Amino acid sequence: MSILRGKSLKAVPVKAKRKSRVETEAKIFESSRKIFAKFGFDTATLKQIATHAGVNEALIIRYFGSKAKLLTAIMNNYLKMQEEASEKIPSSDSLEEEIRAHLFHQIAFDYENIDFLSIISTRASVDDNLCKDLIKIFGENGDPELNKRLRQFQAKGLISKETDINAVCHMIQMHSCSYGMELSYNRKLDRKRVEKSATLFASIFAKGLQTNDKIKPKLKVK
């Protein structure tokens, strides 16, 4: 106690602690994806992940609890990364182009993370709890940025005011997830074919969202 006499101890700001944890978790997520991709989920260990990330194994357990919960956290982080990237997609005055651009963004993101997608799909096929988490994370959540942009189209009268935008985003999200799941099982999936399918979907879906006045044929009065 005498050593500390006369010296004030400065508390670490809460924001600094939060920032430190966010940065540490980012390292753990990145290392986990690499270790899982290299060794597979079942073979990979928290010790390997900790060593790669430069942290203590006990810290990973304190943050996430288990390897399975760590994988769920990584899936949440994966979705967050997708959403942050989608904010940078150039906006369009065309409803069809807006939907197509978001689907193309999802496709590109999936191709860049094919190893991680393969791990998720393989693990979900034997783990019921992870499968439920997968459906909840990727199925129930729509892209917030797309949701915002579709509401702007609706405000302009380009989408029927009766349309449930949340449901629309959910449907688009489910469709885009189907590309990722197919890719995870077939790494040689032709990207051009996938993009062609997405373009067709965007065209048909956009027409279905338009207000009746936009799609109703104009009759000539004689």
C-alpha atoms as an extended CHARMM CRD file, in Angstrom:
* protein
*
       222  EXT
         1         1  MET       CA              0.0000000000        0.0000000000        0.0000000000  PROA      1               0.0000000000
         2         2  SER       CA              2.8990000000        2.3860000000        0.7790000000  PROA      2               0.0000000000
         3         3  ILE       CA              4.1120000000        2.1050000000       -2.8020000000  PROA      3               0.0000000000
         4         4  LEU       CA              0.8440000000        3.5500000000       -4.0840000000  PROA      4               0.0000000000
         5         5  ARG       CA              0.7050000000        6.3440000000       -1.4970000000  PROA      5               0.0000000000
         6         6  GLY       CA              0.6560000000        9.7590000000       -3.0720000000  PROA      6               0.0000000000
         7         7  LYS       CA              0.0320000000        8.3950000000       -6.5600000000  PROA      7               0.0000000000
         8         8  SER       CA             -3.3340000000        8.6040000000       -8.2690000000  PROA      8               0.0000000000
         9         9  LEU       CA             -4.5700000000        5.6300000000      -10.2430000000  PROA      9               0.0000000000
        10        10  LYS       CA             -6.2790000000        6.6180000000      -13.4840000000  PROA      10              0.0000000000
        11        11  ALA       CA             -9.2160000000        4.4790000000      -14.4980000000  PROA      11              0.0000000000
        12        12  VAL       CA             -9.2610000000        3.2160000000      -18.0690000000  PROA      12              0.0000000000
        13        13  PRO       CA            -12.0730000000        4.9950000000      -19.9610000000  PROA      13              0.0000000000
        14        14  VAL       CA            -15.0540000000        2.7740000000      -20.8000000000  PROA      14              0.0000000000
        15        15  LYS       CA            -14.8330000000        3.7390000000      -24.4830000000  PROA      15              0.0000000000
        16        16  ALA       CA            -11.1900000000        2.6580000000      -24.5750000000  PROA      16              0.0000000000
        17        17  LYS       CA            -12.1050000000       -0.7170000000      -23.0810000000  PROA      17              0.0000000000
        18        18  ARG       CA            -14.8900000000       -1.1950000000      -25.6100000000  PROA      18              0.0000000000
        19        19  LYS       CA            -12.6000000000       -0.2480000000      -28.4820000000  PROA      19              0.0000000000
        20        20  SER       CA             -9.9710000000       -2.6580000000      -27.2150000000  PROA      20              0.0000000000
        21        21  ARG       CA            -12.4960000000       -5.5110000000      -27.0790000000  PROA      21              0.0000000000
        22        22  VAL       CA            -13.8390000000       -4.7350000000      -30.5510000000  PROA      22              0.0000000000
        23        23  GLU       CA            -10.3150000000       -4.7850000000      -31.9750000000  PROA      23              0.0000000000
        24        24  THR       CA             -9.4860000000       -8.0180000000      -30.1490000000  PROA      24              0.0000000000
        25        25  GLU       CA            -12.6830000000       -9.6970000000      -31.3450000000  PROA      25              0.0000000000
        26        26  ALA       CA            -11.8840000000       -8.6420000000      -34.9140000000  PROA      26              0.0000000000
        27        27  LYS       CA             -8.5130000000      -10.4080000000      -34.6440000000  PROA      27              0.0000000000
        28        28  ILE       CA            -10.1730000000      -13.5020000000      -33.2050000000  PROA      28              0.0000000000
        29        29  PHE       CA            -12.8130000000      -13.5680000000      -35.9640000000  PROA      29              0.0000000000
        30        30  GLU       CA            -10.2070000000      -13.2360000000      -38.6960000000  PROA      30              0.0000000000
        31        31  SER       CA             -7.9720000000      -15.9160000000      -37.1710000000  PROA      31              0.0000000000
        32        32  SER       CA            -10.9370000000      -18.2320000000      -36.6080000000  PROA      32              0.0000000000
        33        33  ARG       CA            -11.9920000000      -18.0550000000      -40.2520000000  PROA      33              0.0000000000
        34        34  LYS       CA             -8.4610000000      -18.9260000000      -41.3550000000  PROA      34              0.0000000000
        35        35  ILE       CA             -7.9640000000      -21.7420000000      -38.8390000000  PROA      35              0.0000000000
        36        36  PHE       CA            -11.4040000000      -23.2530000000      -39.5040000000  PROA      36              0.0000000000
        37        37  ALA       CA            -10.7630000000      -23.0970000000      -43.2510000000  PROA      37              0.0000000000
        38        38  LYS       CA             -7.3680000000      -24.7750000000      -42.8880000000  PROA      38              0.0000000000
        39        39  PHE       CA             -8.1820000000      -27.5280000000      -40.3820000000  PROA      39              0.0000000000
        40        40  GLY       CA            -11.9790000000      -27.7760000000      -40.4510000000  PROA      40              0.0000000000
        41        41  PHE       CA            -14.2890000000      -26.8860000000      -37.5780000000  PROA      41              0.0000000000
        42        42  ASP       CA            -14.0530000000      -30.2110000000      -35.7430000000  PROA      42              0.0000000000
        43        43  THR       CA            -10.2560000000      -30.4650000000      -35.9030000000  PROA      43              0.0000000000
        44        44  ALA       CA             -9.4500000000      -26.8090000000      -35.2180000000  PROA      44              0.0000000000
        45        45  THR       CA             -8.8510000000      -25.8510000000      -31.5850000000  PROA      45              0.0000000000
        46        46  LEU       CA             -9.3020000000      -22.6630000000      -29.6130000000  PROA      46              0.0000000000
        47        47  LYS       CA             -5.6110000000      -22.8640000000      -28.7540000000  PROA      47              0.0000000000
        48        48  GLN       CA             -4.6940000000      -22.6910000000      -32.4510000000  PROA      48              0.0000000000
        49        49  ILE       CA             -7.0100000000      -19.7190000000      -32.9280000000  PROA      49              0.0000000000
        50        50  ALA       CA             -5.6150000000      -17.9710000000      -29.8540000000  PROA      50              0.0000000000
        51        51  THR       CA             -2.0290000000      -18.4680000000      -31.0210000000  PROA      51              0.0000000000
        52        52  HSD       CA             -2.8390000000      -17.1550000000      -34.4920000000  PROA      52              0.0000000000
        53        53  ALA       CA             -4.6800000000      -14.1300000000      -33.0760000000  PROA      53              0.0000000000
        54        54  GLY       CA             -1.9960000000      -13.4420000000      -30.4780000000  PROA      54              0.0000000000
        55        55  VAL       CA             -4.3640000000      -13.6980000000      -27.5170000000  PROA      55              0.0000000000
        56        56  ASN       CA             -4.8610000000      -15.9980000000      -24.5530000000  PROA      56              0.0000000000
        57        57  GLU       CA             -7.1440000000      -19.0060000000      -25.0440000000  PROA      57              0.0000000000
        58        58  ALA       CA             -8.9030000000      -18.1520000000      -21.7730000000  PROA      58              0.0000000000
        59        59  LEU       CA             -9.8530000000      -14.7810000000      -23.2560000000  PROA      59              0.0000000000
        60        60  ILE       CA            -11.6640000000      -16.4500000000      -26.1630000000  PROA      60              0.0000000000
        61        61  ILE       CA            -13.5710000000      -18.6480000000      -23.7200000000  PROA      61              0.0000000000
        62        62  ARG       CA            -14.4590000000      -15.5900000000      -21.6090000000  PROA      62              0.0000000000
        63        63  TYR       CA            -15.6940000000      -13.6930000000      -24.6690000000  PROA      63              0.0000000000
        64        64  PHE       CA            -17.5970000000      -16.4830000000      -26.4140000000  PROA      64              0.0000000000
        65        65  GLY       CA            -17.9060000000      -19.4800000000      -24.0880000000  PROA      65              0.0000000000
        66        66  SER       CA            -17.1860000000      -22.2620000000      -26.5730000000  PROA      66              0.0000000000
        67        67  LYS       CA            -16.0380000000      -23.0150000000      -30.1050000000  PROA      67              0.0000000000
        68        68  ALA       CA            -19.6420000000      -23.4590000000      -31.2690000000  PROA      68              0.0000000000
        69        69  LYS       CA            -20.6830000000      -20.0920000000      -29.8350000000  PROA      69              0.0000000000
        70        70  LEU       CA            -17.6150000000      -18.5280000000      -31.4090000000  PROA      70              0.0000000000
        71        71  LEU       CA            -18.7840000000      -19.7660000000      -34.8130000000  PROA      71              0.0000000000
        72        72  THR       CA            -22.2180000000      -18.2160000000      -34.2230000000  PROA      72              0.0000000000
        73        73  ALA       CA            -20.5410000000      -14.9290000000      -33.2890000000  PROA      73              0.0000000000
        74        74  ILE       CA            -18.4970000000      -15.0970000000      -36.4950000000  PROA      74              0.0000000000
        75        75  MET       CA            -21.6920000000      -15.5730000000      -38.5230000000  PROA      75              0.0000000000
        76        76  ASN       CA            -23.1660000000      -12.4650000000      -36.8980000000  PROA      76              0.0000000000
        77        77  ASN       CA            -19.9670000000      -10.5890000000      -37.6880000000  PROA      77              0.0000000000
        78        78  TYR       CA            -20.0720000000      -11.8620000000      -41.2770000000  PROA      78              0.0000000000
        79        79  LEU       CA            -23.5680000000      -10.4360000000      -41.6930000000  PROA      79              0.0000000000
        80        80  LYS       CA            -22.4690000000       -7.1390000000      -40.1480000000  PROA      80              0.0000000000
        81        81  MET       CA            -19.5770000000       -6.9110000000      -42.6200000000  PROA      81              0.0000000000
        82        82  GLN       CA            -22.0110000000       -7.5180000000      -45.4800000000  PROA      82              0.0000000000
        83        83  GLU       CA            -24.3220000000       -4.7800000000      -44.2670000000  PROA      83              0.0000000000
        84        84  GLU       CA            -21.5060000000       -2.2720000000      -43.8320000000  PROA      84              0.0000000000
        85        85  ALA       CA            -20.2500000000       -3.0130000000      -47.3340000000  PROA      85              0.0000000000
        86        86  SER       CA            -23.7500000000       -2.6550000000      -48.8130000000  PROA      86              0.0000000000
        87        87  GLU       CA            -23.8630000000        0.9570000000      -47.6150000000  PROA      87              0.0000000000
        88        88  LYS       CA            -21.1890000000        1.7170000000      -50.2140000000  PROA      88              0.0000000000
        89        89  ILE       CA            -23.2650000000        0.4050000000      -53.1270000000  PROA      89              0.0000000000
        90        90  PRO       CA            -24.0810000000        3.3430000000      -55.4460000000  PROA      90              0.0000000000
        91        91  SER       CA            -27.7760000000        4.2030000000      -55.2850000000  PROA      91              0.0000000000
        92        92  SER       CA            -29.9300000000        4.0100000000      -58.4030000000  PROA      92              0.0000000000
        93        93  ASP       CA            -33.1270000000        5.6240000000      -59.6570000000  PROA      93              0.0000000000
        94        94  SER       CA            -34.1310000000        2.2320000000      -61.0400000000  PROA      94              0.0000000000
        95        95  LEU       CA            -35.8230000000       -0.2010000000      -58.6580000000  PROA      95              0.0000000000
        96        96  GLU       CA            -34.6620000000       -3.1510000000      -60.7240000000  PROA      96              0.0000000000
        97        97  GLU       CA            -31.0640000000       -1.9200000000      -60.7350000000  PROA      97              0.0000000000
        98        98  GLU       CA            -31.1560000000       -1.3020000000      -56.9740000000  PROA      98              0.0000000000
        99        99  ILE       CA            -32.1960000000       -4.8880000000      -56.2850000000  PROA      99              0.0000000000
       100       100  ARG       CA            -29.7480000000       -6.2690000000      -58.8440000000  PROA      100             0.0000000000
       101       101  ALA       CA            -26.8530000000       -4.2710000000      -57.3610000000  PROA      101             0.0000000000
       102       102  HSD       CA            -27.5280000000       -5.6200000000      -53.8740000000  PROA      102             0.0000000000
       103       103  LEU       CA            -27.7400000000       -9.1910000000      -55.1600000000  PROA      103             0.0000000000
       104       104  PHE       CA            -24.4740000000       -8.7590000000      -57.0760000000  PROA      104             0.0000000000
       105       105  HSD       CA            -22.8800000000       -7.3570000000      -53.9260000000  PROA      105             0.0000000000
       106       106  GLN       CA            -23.9810000000      -10.4520000000      -52.0000000000  PROA      106             0.0000000000
       107       107  ILE       CA            -22.6880000000      -12.7680000000      -54.7170000000  PROA      107             0.0000000000
       108       108  ALA       CA            -19.2800000000      -11.0520000000      -54.8000000000  PROA      108             0.0000000000
       109       109  PHE       CA            -19.0450000000      -11.1900000000      -51.0100000000  PROA      109             0.0000000000
       110       110  ASP       CA            -19.8570000000      -14.9060000000      -50.9900000000  PROA      110             0.0000000000
       111       111  TYR       CA            -17.2560000000      -15.7150000000      -53.6410000000  PROA      111             0.0000000000
       112       112  GLU       CA            -14.6430000000      -13.8510000000      -51.5890000000  PROA      112             0.0000000000
       113       113  ASN       CA            -15.5340000000      -15.8910000000      -48.4930000000  PROA      113             0.0000000000
       114       114  ILE       CA            -16.1950000000      -19.2830000000      -50.0510000000  PROA      114             0.0000000000
       115       115  ASP       CA            -14.0510000000      -21.1560000000      -47.4930000000  PROA      115             0.0000000000
       116       116  PHE       CA            -16.0440000000      -19.7640000000      -44.5910000000  PROA      116             0.0000000000
       117       117  LEU       CA            -19.3620000000      -20.5060000000      -46.3070000000  PROA      117             0.0000000000
       118       118  SER       CA            -18.2970000000      -24.1140000000      -46.7970000000  PROA      118             0.0000000000
       119       119  ILE       CA            -17.5060000000      -24.4240000000      -43.0870000000  PROA      119             0.0000000000
       120       120  ILE       CA            -20.8890000000      -23.0060000000      -42.0890000000  PROA      120             0.0000000000
       121       121  SER       CA            -22.9350000000      -25.1770000000      -44.4490000000  PROA      121             0.0000000000
       122       122  THR       CA            -21.0270000000      -28.3520000000      -43.5520000000  PROA      122             0.0000000000
       123       123  ARG       CA            -21.3100000000      -27.7350000000      -39.8250000000  PROA      123             0.0000000000
       124       124  ALA       CA            -24.9830000000      -26.7240000000      -40.0080000000  PROA      124             0.0000000000
       125       125  SER       CA            -25.8080000000      -30.0540000000      -41.6700000000  PROA      125             0.0000000000
       126       126  VAL       CA            -24.8120000000      -31.9250000000      -38.4810000000  PROA      126             0.0000000000
       127       127  ASP       CA            -25.5350000000      -29.3140000000      -35.7980000000  PROA      127             0.0000000000
       128       128  ASP       CA            -29.2240000000      -28.5100000000      -35.2670000000  PROA      128             0.0000000000
       129       129  ASN       CA            -28.5130000000      -25.5490000000      -32.9950000000  PROA      129             0.0000000000
       130       130  LEU       CA            -26.1500000000      -23.9780000000      -35.4980000000  PROA      130             0.0000000000
       131       131  CYS       CA            -28.6760000000      -24.5970000000      -38.2590000000  PROA      131             0.0000000000
       132       132  LYS       CA            -31.3070000000      -22.6840000000      -36.2650000000  PROA      132             0.0000000000
       133       133  ASP       CA            -28.8290000000      -19.8600000000      -35.6630000000  PROA      133             0.0000000000
       134       134  LEU       CA            -28.0120000000      -19.8270000000      -39.3640000000  PROA      134             0.0000000000
       135       135  ILE       CA            -31.6680000000      -19.4610000000      -40.3370000000  PROA      135             0.0000000000
       136       136  LYS       CA            -32.2060000000      -16.7530000000      -37.7360000000  PROA      136             0.0000000000
       137       137  ILE       CA            -29.1130000000      -14.7290000000      -38.6450000000  PROA      137             0.0000000000
       138       138  PHE       CA            -29.2340000000      -14.9580000000      -42.4280000000  PROA      138             0.0000000000
       139       139  GLY       CA            -32.8990000000      -15.6770000000      -43.0010000000  PROA      139             0.0000000000
       140       140  GLU       CA            -34.8250000000      -13.3580000000      -40.7090000000  PROA      140             0.0000000000
       141       141  ASN       CA            -32.6180000000      -10.3110000000      -41.1170000000  PROA      141             0.0000000000
       142       142  GLY       CA            -32.9480000000       -8.1990000000      -44.2320000000  PROA      142             0.0000000000
       143       143  ASP       CA            -30.2800000000       -5.7660000000      -45.3740000000  PROA      143             0.0000000000
       144       144  PRO       CA            -30.9590000000       -2.4630000000      -43.4930000000  PROA      144             0.0000000000
       145       145  GLU       CA            -29.4930000000       -0.4050000000      -46.3410000000  PROA      145             0.0000000000
       146       146  LEU       CA            -31.6950000000       -2.0790000000      -48.9440000000  PROA      146             0.0000000000
       147       147  ASN       CA            -34.6610000000       -1.6680000000      -46.6020000000  PROA      147             0.0000000000
       148       148  LYS       CA            -33.9920000000        2.0690000000      -46.3870000000  PROA      148             0.0000000000
       149       149  ARG       CA            -33.6280000000        2.4600000000      -50.1400000000  PROA      149             0.0000000000
       150       150  LEU       CA            -36.7850000000        0.4930000000      -50.9200000000  PROA      150             0.0000000000
       151       151  ARG       CA            -38.7180000000        2.7280000000      -48.5410000000  PROA      151             0.0000000000
       152       152  GLN       CA            -37.4530000000        5.7010000000      -50.5330000000  PROA      152             0.0000000000
       153       153  PHE       CA            -38.8690000000        4.1280000000      -53.6940000000  PROA      153             0.0000000000
       154       154  GLN       CA            -42.1160000000        3.5620000000      -51.8260000000  PROA      154             0.0000000000
       155       155  ALA       CA            -42.2120000000        7.1970000000      -50.6930000000  PROA      155             0.0000000000
       156       156  LYS       CA            -41.8800000000        8.2580000000      -54.3460000000  PROA      156             0.0000000000
       157       157  GLY       CA            -44.8470000000        6.0930000000      -55.2770000000  PROA      157             0.0000000000
       158       158  LEU       CA            -42.7430000000        3.5950000000      -57.2330000000  PROA      158             0.0000000000
       159       159  ILE       CA            -43.6720000000        0.7770000000      -54.8470000000  PROA      159             0.0000000000
       160       160  SER       CA            -47.2350000000        0.2450000000      -53.6970000000  PROA      160             0.0000000000
       161       161  LYS       CA            -47.8640000000        1.8020000000      -50.2860000000  PROA      161             0.0000000000
       162       162  GLU       CA            -49.5330000000       -1.4530000000      -49.1840000000  PROA      162             0.0000000000
       163       163  THR       CA            -46.2920000000       -3.3810000000      -49.7410000000  PROA      163             0.0000000000
       164       164  ASP       CA            -44.5880000000       -4.6950000000      -46.5970000000  PROA      164             0.0000000000
       165       165  ILE       CA            -40.9750000000       -3.5910000000      -47.1390000000  PROA      165             0.0000000000
       166       166  ASN       CA            -39.6980000000       -5.7600000000      -44.2860000000  PROA      166             0.0000000000
       167       167  ALA       CA            -41.2120000000       -8.8370000000      -45.9370000000  PROA      167             0.0000000000
       168       168  VAL       CA            -39.7460000000       -7.8090000000      -49.2950000000  PROA      168             0.0000000000
       169       169  CYS       CA            -36.2480000000       -7.4850000000      -47.8050000000  PROA      169             0.0000000000
       170       170  HSD       CA            -36.6710000000      -10.8580000000      -46.1360000000  PROA      170             0.0000000000
       171       171  MET       CA            -37.5190000000      -12.4850000000      -49.4810000000  PROA      171             0.0000000000
       172       172  ILE       CA            -34.5520000000      -10.8640000000      -51.2260000000  PROA      172             0.0000000000
       173       173  GLN       CA            -32.2840000000      -11.9120000000      -48.3570000000  PROA      173             0.0000000000
       174       174  MET       CA            -33.4730000000      -15.5180000000      -48.5800000000  PROA      174             0.0000000000
       175       175  HSD       CA            -32.9280000000      -15.5230000000      -52.3360000000  PROA      175             0.0000000000
       176       176  SER       CA            -29.4060000000      -14.1190000000      -52.0230000000  PROA      176             0.0000000000
       177       177  CYS       CA            -28.6090000000      -16.6630000000      -49.2980000000  PROA      177             0.0000000000
       178       178  SER       CA            -29.5600000000      -19.4450000000      -51.6930000000  PROA      178             0.0000000000
       179       179  TYR       CA            -26.6620000000      -18.4020000000      -53.9400000000  PROA      179             0.0000000000
       180       180  GLY       CA            -24.2450000000      -18.6150000000      -51.0270000000  PROA      180             0.0000000000
       181       181  MET       CA            -25.4860000000      -22.0430000000      -49.9750000000  PROA      181             0.0000000000
       182       182  GLU       CA            -25.2530000000      -23.3670000000      -53.5280000000  PROA      182             0.0000000000
       183       183  LEU       CA            -21.7370000000      -21.9730000000      -53.8340000000  PROA      183             0.0000000000
       184       184  SER       CA            -20.6770000000      -23.5790000000      -50.5520000000  PROA      184             0.0000000000
       185       185  TYR       CA            -21.5170000000      -27.0080000000      -51.9870000000  PROA      185             0.0000000000
       186       186  ASN       CA            -20.2150000000      -26.3260000000      -55.4860000000  PROA      186             0.0000000000
       187       187  ARG       CA            -17.0320000000      -24.2520000000      -55.5440000000  PROA      187             0.0000000000
       188       188  LYS       CA            -16.9140000000      -24.4250000000      -59.3340000000  PROA      188             0.0000000000
       189       189  LEU       CA            -20.2820000000      -22.7150000000      -59.6650000000  PROA      189             0.0000000000
       190       190  ASP       CA            -20.1280000000      -20.4220000000      -62.6900000000  PROA      190             0.0000000000
       191       191  ARG       CA            -20.3320000000      -16.8510000000      -61.4160000000  PROA      191             0.0000000000
       192       192  LYS       CA            -21.7040000000      -15.4920000000      -64.6950000000  PROA      192             0.0000000000
       193       193  ARG       CA            -24.5710000000      -17.9740000000      -64.5180000000  PROA      193             0.0000000000
       194       194  VAL       CA            -25.3160000000      -16.9200000000      -60.9450000000  PROA      194             0.0000000000
       195       195  GLU       CA            -25.2810000000      -13.2380000000      -61.8970000000  PROA      195             0.0000000000
       196       196  LYS       CA            -27.5470000000      -13.9390000000      -64.8670000000  PROA      196             0.0000000000
       197       197  SER       CA            -30.0100000000      -15.6260000000      -62.5200000000  PROA      197             0.0000000000
       198       198  ALA       CA            -29.8220000000      -12.6700000000      -60.1200000000  PROA      198             0.0000000000
       199       199  THR       CA            -30.4660000000      -10.2250000000      -62.9680000000  PROA      199             0.0000000000
       200       200  LEU       CA            -33.5720000000      -12.1470000000      -64.0140000000  PROA      200             0.0000000000
       201       201  PHE       CA            -34.8130000000      -12.3030000000      -60.4230000000  PROA      201             0.0000000000
       202       202  ALA       CA            -34.3080000000       -8.5370000000      -59.9760000000  PROA      202             0.0000000000
       203       203  SER       CA            -36.2350000000       -7.8110000000      -63.1670000000  PROA      203             0.0000000000
       204       204  ILE       CA            -39.2210000000       -9.9950000000      -62.2780000000  PROA      204             0.0000000000
       205       205  PHE       CA            -39.2650000000       -8.9760000000      -58.6160000000  PROA      205             0.0000000000
       206       206  ALA       CA            -39.0590000000       -5.2490000000      -59.4020000000  PROA      206             0.0000000000
       207       207  LYS       CA            -42.0140000000       -5.4890000000      -61.7780000000  PROA      207             0.0000000000
       208       208  GLY       CA            -44.0180000000       -7.2240000000      -59.0660000000  PROA      208             0.0000000000
       209       209  LEU       CA            -43.2810000000       -4.4060000000      -56.6060000000  PROA      209             0.0000000000
       210       210  GLN       CA            -44.3470000000       -1.5880000000      -58.8870000000  PROA      210             0.0000000000
       211       211  THR       CA            -47.6380000000        0.1710000000      -58.2430000000  PROA      211             0.0000000000
       212       212  ASN       CA            -50.5790000000       -0.7980000000      -60.4170000000  PROA      212             0.0000000000
       213       213  ASP       CA            -50.4220000000        2.5310000000      -62.2190000000  PROA      213             0.0000000000
       214       214  LYS       CA            -46.8770000000        1.7590000000      -63.2790000000  PROA      214             0.0000000000
       215       215  ILE       CA            -47.5660000000       -1.6680000000      -64.7180000000  PROA      215             0.0000000000
       216       216  LYS       CA            -51.1620000000       -1.2670000000      -65.9480000000  PROA      216             0.0000000000
       217       217  PRO       CA            -51.2450000000       -0.9080000000      -69.7410000000  PROA      217             0.0000000000
       218       218  LYS       CA            -52.5880000000        2.3830000000      -71.0150000000  PROA      218             0.0000000000
       219       219  LEU       CA            -55.7370000000        2.0050000000      -73.0880000000  PROA      219             0.0000000000
       220       220  LYS       CA            -56.2470000000        4.2780000000      -76.0480000000  PROA      220             0.0000000000
       221       221  VAL       CA            -59.6030000000        6.0220000000      -76.0710000000  PROA      221             0.0000000000
       222       222  LYS       CA            -61.1730000000        6.0870000000      -79.5240000000  PROA      222             0.0000000000
